[in-house]
Each structure stands twice: as C-alpha cells, then as structure tokens.
Amino acid sequence: MSCFRSILRRLSFALPAAVAAVVAGWSGGATALEDVGRYVYVPNRASADVAIIDTVKDEVVVRVPVGKVPHQVVVAETLAKLVASNTEDDTISVVNLKTLAVEATIKLGDTPEHMALSPDGALLAVGNIGAGTVSLVSLAEVREIARVTGLIEPHNLTFSPDGTLIYVANLGADHISVVDVAKAGVVNEISVAEPTPLAASGHDASAEFQGIVSVTGTADGRLGFAAHGEGNTLAVIDLQRQSKVKDIQLGELPWRAYGTADGRFMLVPNNGERSVSIISTASLEVVATLPGGADMTGVNTGWFDSTAFVISRGEDKAVLLDLVGMKNAGEIALPGTPETGVTTPDGRKLYVALSEAGKVAVIDTRARKVVKMIDGVGEEPWGATMVGAIGYCH
C-alpha cells in the first residue's frame, strides 16, 4: 500500500493536550541520552510524538512531542540529532538529543514522508511525496538548503556511498531519478520499465499505481535492487553506470526489497499473492519463493541472518522463514496491527510497532518468540528505528 495514500485517510488528528506535558513530566533526572545507539526510536502518528525506548531495560524513557502525523524518524549520530517527518504539517522536527528539546521546525513541501541521511550524517534528504520534490536539509545549519523538482511521488531515497548522488524511487512512475547533490537537480533517469499509460493499463480508476518502491543497495554501493509493482519485477541496477542490468520476475505487487546484513540475499514480499521471493545477490536469481501473509509491510532478519521475520499487517502476525533450509518455520501472533520493525545491530532482538495496540513487541530472534510487550509507547506507533540497524521506515 502506498504510504502517501494511507496518510490521506488519517489527516484529522488533533494534538492531545497531554502530549505537551510528556517531556516536561519526565523526571528521570537525565537531560540527555547516554548513548544514542542504545535506543529504539518510534514515531507515533496519532499522539504526535516520538517514543524513545531503552533496549537494555526495554522500557520507554521519554516521549518527545513533534509535529502532526510523524511518519518516519532518522538519527544523525555524530550530531546527536533526531529528525521526524511530519506529514500533516508539511514540516520536519529537529530534536537535539543532548537536551531532548525540539531545536527547529522546518517547513518543507507537500507531505514530507521518507528520509535518508548522507553517509557522513550531515545532510538529510526528504521526499515531499505530494509535491514531487526532494528537500536537502543541512543538519549542521538546521535549514533547508535546496529543493529538487521534477520527481513523481518520490518514495524511498538512497545515497551513493560517497554522498554525491541520491537515487530516488518514484512511486508514481517507472523510472529512478538520479539527483546530483552539489547541483541540487536531477541529472539522469534510469528506466526500469516502459512508461505505463494509466488510461490503457487495465487498472480500475480507483486502483493504486505502484511504480518504483525503493532502491535497496548492496553494501558496496555497486548494485541497487528496485521493486517495480506494476511490472511484478525486481530491477537490478548498476548504480555506478546508472543503467539496468537485469529484470528478475517476481510475484504480484512486489514491495520493498530487504537486504540481509550479510549481503547474501534480497527478500521481497509479493503482496498480490502473499508470497516472499528470496534472491541471491551473487547469482541474481530467485532461489526460493515461500508463503507469506496478507498486506506485508516489510521483512527483518535476525540471529546471524538465519531467520526472516515477515510482518503481515493484514493478519496480525510475523511469518518466519528459515533462511538456512529455505522453508517456512511457523509464525508469531502479534496482538494488534503490526507496522514495521527494526532488528538490533547484534541481530538478537526485533522491535515491532503495533499501531492498534499502542505498544511495541520485542521478539527474541534466536528463540523466535515475543519476550516482552512495551507499554506507554504512544498512540499509533508507526515504525521503529535504531542507529546502525537495518529496517524500514514503513
């Protein structure tokens, strides 16, 4: 499901009066986080705040008020700053993690949603999906320094390893836009498929067009994997040459590719047929297609990439895939609409936001079971982020 269109159904949240007192009422004595890498950061869409969870105690230590309907958070570790994209306000909130105070609220374009940090953590790219633009924000100067135009529902954003380029997945088109950071403009378009004429596509007028969902890069930045929903394919892109290498046929309506931490596989949920394709990054072939679930929002792996946890929002569960034997390994029931999650950098725990329950589930990835439910998270938690971890914004 398009994150943009899901937002349109939820644009009437009022900021509860109690939220403003969340930080002021926190009397734990600390005025800063001990180590920003120790915490999980969870945006709460309905309560307009970000919960910060201590992964040692698995407890919420503070909730920081931000703008209305925050969609994603990113953390610039070297600058000790957290940024939330506020989709209803058309702003981002920049939080100083040394003081836990919002130091700036920056107005951007229509519906800022997905964000990406440059490799050095100094530059933030924000996709204004409703405006078809990408904002470039200096986190050192705490201001927008440029706005890139000419995009079509910019979805996920991926920096090149040297930070000079941004590969923009256009959800409303069939190509990837290449943005030159220094020029603050689109310098190339990588065609993934022939442009789809919507009137002749055979779609119902009310159906969602799903073009390029994301560009998931390999660790060395050489290849990118772009799921193309309309074509039911995964395009393999040579990011250095900015050209398509290969199309890999997948199931119906593939969503974002998730790369395992060891770099061996790309895992792609096929929401149209409730399956998951597992692609070898060495052979660039599908090595297995396994049953998934309804409305899969993402995939996480854990315990030395031996197990994949496929989040099914439609069935309130995580489907387990054994990546050693390439087979299904059961499922974990989750009490209330799972959104997306994040695995700790050591691969031992998975945190999954449960939007309906207002909680975060903690899964032991080795035992493959829920070991704790974290309360007091906020209203409608929408995802989870950690420094140095692989995860989805949503």
Secondary structure as GFF3:
##gff-version 3
##sequence-region A 1 394
A	DSSP	alpha_helix	3	8	.	.	.	ID=ss1
A	DSSP	three_ten_helix	17	19	.	.	.	ID=ss2
A	DSSP	alpha_helix	20	24	.	.	.	ID=ss3
A	DSSP	three_ten_helix	36	38	.	.	.	ID=ss4
A	DSSP	beta_strand	39	44	.	.	.	ID=ss5
A	DSSP	beta_strand	49	54	.	.	.	ID=ss6
A	DSSP	beta_strand	59	65	.	.	.	ID=ss7
A	DSSP	beta_strand	70	76	.	.	.	ID=ss8
A	DSSP	beta_strand	81	86	.	.	.	ID=ss9
A	DSSP	beta_strand	91	96	.	.	.	ID=ss10
A	DSSP	beta_strand	101	107	.	.	.	ID=ss11
A	DSSP	beta_strand	112	117	.	.	.	ID=ss12
A	DSSP	beta_strand	123	128	.	.	.	ID=ss13
A	DSSP	beta_strand	133	138	.	.	.	ID=ss14
A	DSSP	beta_strand	143	148	.	.	.	ID=ss15
A	DSSP	beta_strand	154	159	.	.	.	ID=ss16
A	DSSP	beta_strand	165	170	.	.	.	ID=ss17
A	DSSP	beta_strand	175	180	.	.	.	ID=ss18
A	DSSP	beta_strand	185	191	.	.	.	ID=ss19
A	DSSP	three_ten_helix	198	200	.	.	.	ID=ss20
A	DSSP	beta_strand	216	217	.	.	.	ID=ss21
A	DSSP	beta_strand	223	228	.	.	.	ID=ss22
A	DSSP	beta_strand	233	238	.	.	.	ID=ss23
A	DSSP	beta_strand	243	249	.	.	.	ID=ss24
A	DSSP	beta_strand	258	259	.	.	.	ID=ss25
A	DSSP	beta_strand	265	270	.	.	.	ID=ss26
A	DSSP	beta_strand	275	280	.	.	.	ID=ss27
A	DSSP	beta_strand	285	291	.	.	.	ID=ss28
A	DSSP	beta_strand	296	302	.	.	.	ID=ss29
A	DSSP	beta_strand	307	312	.	.	.	ID=ss30
A	DSSP	beta_strand	317	322	.	.	.	ID=ss31
A	DSSP	beta_strand	327	333	.	.	.	ID=ss32
A	DSSP	beta_strand	338	343	.	.	.	ID=ss33
A	DSSP	beta_strand	349	354	.	.	.	ID=ss34
A	DSSP	beta_strand	359	364	.	.	.	ID=ss35
A	DSSP	beta_strand	369	374	.	.	.	ID=ss36
###
